[in-house]
Amino acid sequence: MFDMIPGWGYLFVSYLMGSIATFFIFYKTVVLHAIEKTIDSLCEDGYLRHRKKADGEIEILKYNHNDK
């Protein structure tokens, strides 16, 4: 492969390695953001029972939780 197009093979491998590194760097951030948006959406639409604590943190309640 590298002999067929001199110089381009190493450029392709470098590009591929950079793309893989970028995937691993940003994967966790993208997944956490998607999870956060999903939970917020479920709370806003009423599918998850929740309450806001005094410090502003949202606590997800069990479906059979009593609000006493």
N, C-alpha and C positions, 0 to 999 in steps of 0.2 A: 504494500500500500504506500509506504513512504518513498519507494523508488519510482513509482509511477508519476508522482507530481512532487518534485523536490521542493522543499520549503513549505508547501501547503499542508503536508501531513502533520508536521509539528505544530503548525498554527491551529489545525483542527483539534488535535489532542489537547492543546493548551486551552482552547475555547471550551471544549467538553469538560475539562477538569474545573475550570472556573464556574461553569454552569452548575456542576454538581456541588461545589463548595457553596455557592449562593443559595442553592436549594436547602442545604442543611442549616445554613445560617438563618434564613427567614422562615423555615417551616414551622418552628415552634411559635414564633410571633403570630403568624397567620392563623394557626390552629387555636391559640389562646384567644385571639380576637374573635374568631367565629363562635367559639363556645360562649364567650361573654355576651355577644350580641344575641345569641339564641336564648340564653337564660333571661336576659333583659326583656326580650320580646315575649317569652312565655309568661313572665310576671305581669307585664303590661296588659296582655290579652286575657288574664285571669286563669290561665291554665295551671299556674303554680301558686300555692298559698305562700305568702311571705309577709314579713313585717320589717319595718325599718327600726334599727336600734338607735339609741341616743347619739352615738358617734357617727351615724349616717350609713353604717354598714347594713346591708340587706341580709336577713336571715331567712332561709327557705325552711318552711314548716312541713311536718308530716301531714298527710291528707286527713288524719283523724285527730289532729291537735286541737285541744280546747283552748279558747282565747281567755281563760280565766286569769 
